[in-house]
Amino acid sequence: MSIKKSFQEILINLDKEKKYINEEVFENTPQRIEDFYKEFFSGMYVNPYEFLQNTFDVPNNDLIIERNINFYSMCEHHFLPFFGKISVAYVPNGKIVGFGDIVKVIEAYAKRPQLQERMTEEIAETIYKALNCKGVYILIEAEHTCMTMRGVKKPGAKIITTGTKGIFAEDTMKRMEVLTLLKNNFGENNG
């Protein structure tokens, strides 16, 4: 059964007496939902490692941070969205990738039915292995609509997950350095 047909069945079952859902909805909404799902879950059909193939040699291995990357994903438990920001820090091992390539890795994992905890680990593992870097630190802060729209109904509640590989998993001082930099509001007017 196609996605479109499945949603037609859902709509019919929700409104058996056809009191609330008009003909235009029955006619066009299932197709729009199918189109949305195909786009939203497009990460299921890509290999995130492919985005990290084009590397650039660097003369030093200084810390690199890309922070506050917006993302949207879908909780696999309730099929409701969760969204937030991801920050990535890594210490290269002689090679780096473009910042857009890191974003593509994040998008590939976010555009799947997901758990935030698993997504955190997958992003960290992919960057760590693909770049053979010295360490990776991932910080994700997200709001889950399965907690804000239903269930406990606590809008604004955020879930924070971290993933560490290499020196960030082994060295507390390195972990504290990256956390300090991630919490610092560079360029923001605090006055």
Buried (B, 14 or more C-beta within 10 A) or exposed (E): EEBBEBBBEEBEEEBEEEEEEEEEEBEEBBBEBBEEBEEBBEBEEBEBEEBBEEBEEEEEBEBBBBBEBEBEBBBEEBEBBBBBBBBBBBBBBBBBBEEEBBBBBBBBBBBBBBBBEBBBBBBBBBBBEBBEBBBBBBBBBBBBBBBBEEEEEEEEEEBEBBBBBBBBBEEEEBBEBBBEBBEEEEEEEEE
